[in-house]
């Protein structure tokens, strides 16, 4: 309610702002326009906002034009190369975000009591996390929450949650500092593995020094575009071993597949190679040497109120990963 009052305060009374607020056909139109505007601001473009909303870019353009005409103020500055927000647009954006959060909170009070949580979720994660954790159990989530629609945004590259309009992401490994809320749900370890065919040709490394004589499959970091060395704990020290590579990939599933194919040693998270180790397609080597434990975390934008659907998915993912981690 306070957010709605703030929106009224933003509208210029001298130009009939409060009257104009009621001039649109219904409140749903106004809330949809607010959501569209916030998505454009956060995505940084009309096209990307349209993709997150599942509508045509022309629809987004029309909505913003009508919204600006409705308010009697320019919210966005548009050129062929860039999109920027005006001072008025920034104030309106802050009010819209607060209003939409209050609406979500109000709906939550009713939805959770009635066990009819509904909504659309955009969740980001790597293909390997989706394949190992989420997708095998997703039918249970769908049965429990039949009115929640999920869009999985899969990729190994680190995504900008706010810019791409994603509600939450499941990530493995150390995280860079950001404004996102981080909820660590488990930790994993690195295993060095090789296919039986590779070990038959090159032998099994017995210590870190022996790795210099072996070939590894490289994994290209999405930020640097390079394959990093392997980090191990040697007593109280961390040792980075550069590896010689002939093949490098930028996809985690392809990385494991290359190891299974005997194209080189791989160093992968224990959950990614668990099945291949059990089936004998990979053999763990250097089992006495570990790297530092790595976190598995769920990240989401800071907000006073998460929508009931997003909160339900985050809690479900956290419980799922935490339970799975007990079997590693």
N, C-alpha and C positions, 0 to 999 in steps of 0.2 A: 504494500500500500504506500509506504514512504517513497518507493521508487516511482510509482505512478504520479504521486504528488510532484516529485522532482521533474518529471516529464512535462507536466502542466506548467511548472515554473519556467522551464526552458522555452516553451512556445511563447513568442512575443505577443502579449495581450493587445498591444496597440494595433496589431494586424489581424486580430480575430483568432489567435492561436487556439484558445480553448474551444471556440465554436467549431473551428476547422477539424479538431480532433474527432468530433462526432459526425463529420460530414461524410465519411466513408461509409460504405454499405453496411458493414458490421465489424465487430471487434476482431473477428478472425482475420479479416483482411489486414487490419492494422498490425496485428501480431505477426502475420506472415511477412509483411513489409519490414518490420523491425528485424526479424530473423534474417531476411535476405540482406538487409543493410549490414548487419553485424558480420555475416559471412563474407561479404565483399571486402569489408575492412580487414578482416583477419586473413583472408586468402590473398589479398593484394591485387586481385584482378576479377573482372566479371566472369571470365571463362572458368577460372578455378572455382569460384563461388558456385557457378552453375553446376559444375561437376559434383561438388559436395552436396548440393541440394537435389540433384537428379532432375534438373530442368534445363531448358535451352538457354543459351546466353542472352538471346533476344528477350526472353521472359524476365531475366534479371535486370537487363537494361531498362525495360519498360517499367518495372516495379520501382526502380530507383528514381526514374524521371517523375513518375506519379507521386512518389513520396516527397521529393523536393518541391513539386508544385503544391502539394497538400500543405507542406510546412511553410512555404514561402521563403525558403532558405536553401542555398547551395550547400550540400553536404560533402560532395566529392569534386575534386578537380581532375578532369580527364584529358589526357593528351594521347597522341598515337604511341608514345613510348612509356608513359608512366601514369600511375594513379596515386593521388594523394588526398588526404582528408583535410577539410577546412576546420577552423576553430569551432564553428557551429556544429560541424559534423562530429568532431571529437566529443563535444558535450552531449550531443544526441546519442552517440555510441555508448558512452558511459551510462546514460539513462536507460537505453535499450537493454544493455546487458543486465542491469539490475532488475528491470521489469521481467525479463524472460526468466531470470533465476527465481524471482518471487513466484511467478506462475508455476514453474516446475515444482517448487516447494509446496505450493498450495495443492497441486495435483497429487503430490506424493502422499499427503495426508489422507486423501480419498482412495487413491489407487492401492496403497499398501494395505489399507483396511479391507478393501474388497478383493484383494489378491488378483487384481486385473491390471498389473503394471504393463504399460504399452509404450512404444517409442521406437526410434531407429538409432542404432549404434554404429559408429565407424571406429573400428579397432585396428590398430597397426601392429604388425609383428613380422618376424622372419618366416619364410616358408617352413624351416625346420621346427620352429616353435609351434606353428600351426599344426604341422603333421604329427609331431610327437605328443603334444598336449591337448590342444583345443579341439581340433576336428574330431578325433576319436570319441570325445565325450560330449560333443555339441548337441547331439540328439537329446540328451538328458536335460540340458539347459532349455532347449526348445520346448520340451514337454512341460517343463516347470513354468516357463514364461512364453506361452503361445502367441502373445501379442507383441513380442519384441522382435524387430527385424534387425539382423546383423549384417554389416558389410565389412568383410575382412580385407584390409589393405596390406598385401603381402609384398615383402621386399627386404633385401639385406641392407640396403642403404639406410642411414639414419634420416628420419623424416622430421620436418618441422611441424609439430603437432598443431600449433595455432594457425600457421599459414595454410595448412592443408585441411583444416576443419576436422581433424581427427579427435575423437572423444578420449581415447586412452591408447597406450601402446604397451606391449610386453617386450622387454629388452633384456638381453644377456650381456654381461660384462660391465666393466667400469664405465661410469657415465660422466659426461662433461657437465660442468656447472650450468644450471639453467633455472628459470623461474618455475618450472614444473614441480608438482608434488611427486615425490618418489616413495613408493611403498615396496620395500624389499620383501620378497616372499620366499626365497630359497637361495642356496648357493650351489655351485657346481665346481668340479675339478677338471683339469685338462688331462687327457690320456694321449700318449704317443703310441700310434698303432701302425702296423704294416700288414699288407696282404701276405698270405703264405707264399704266393708266387714271388713276391718281391724279396722276402726274407730268404727264400731258397737261392736266389741269384746273388744277393748282397750280404747275407748273414745278418745276425741280430746285433745291434749296437749294445755294448756292455756298460758304457759310461758316456758322459757328455762329450769327452774328447773324440770318441768314435763317431759322433754325429757329423763331424767335418768330412768324413769319408762317405756320407750317405746323401742320397737325393731326396728332396722333399717336394710335396705338392704345395705351391704357394697360394696363399689366400690374400686377395687384394683388398685392402682397407678402403671403404667407401669415401673416407675423408682425404686420405693421402694418395690413393691410387697405387700404393706400393705394398709389397708383401713384407711384413715385419718379422724380426727374429723370434725365436722361441724363448720364453722366460721360464727359468727353473729356480727352485729354492735349493741352495747348497749350504746347509747349516743355517746360519742367520743371514746369509747373503742371497741376493737375487742375481742370477747370472743370465745374460741374454746371449743365446747362441745363434749367430747368423746361419741360415741354411741355404745350400745350393739348390736351385730349382730349374726345372726344364719346362714345367707346366704351371701356370697360375690361373686361378678362377676367382670369380667374385660372387659365387653362390654357394651357400653352405651345403646344400644337398649334393651339388656337383662336386664339391670338395671331398665329401665322404665317398662318393661314387668313384672318384679318381683314385682314392686310396684303396678301395676294394678291387679296382682294376689293376693294381700293382704298379701304378705310375710313380710311386714315391711314398715315403713315410708321411703321415699326417698327424697333426696335433689338434684334437677336437674335444669338445665338451663331452663329459661322460654320458649324458643322456642321448647325444647324437649317435654314438657308436655302440650303445648298449646292445641293440639287436644284432648288429653285425658281429660283435664279439661272441654273443651267445650262439650264433649260427656258424662260427668258425670262418667267416669271410674276412675277418680282421683278427690280428693277434696283438695284444698289448705288449709293448717293450718298455724298458726303463721304468718298471713299475715301482721301483724304490725311490724315484725322483718325482716330486710333485711341483707344480707351479702354484702361485698364490690362488686361493679360492676366489671365485668370481661370483658376483651377485646376479640373481634373476629378479627383475623389478618390474612393477607396473607404474607407469607415469601418466599423469593427467593434469590438465591446466588447473590452477588454483581457482576456487569458486566458493562462495558462501554456501551454495546448495548444488550438489550433483543431482542430475535428474534421476528419478527412481530406476529407470532402465539402465543407465550407465553405472549407477552404484551397484545394482544387482549383478551386472556383468563383471565389474571389477572384483566384487566379493567372491563370485563364483570362480573366476580365474585364479585368485589368490589361494583359495581352498584347494583347487584342483592341482596347481603346481606344488603347493606345500605337501599335499598327500603323495604325489608322484615322487617327490624328492626323497621320501622315506625309503623308497625301494632302490635307490642308486647305490 
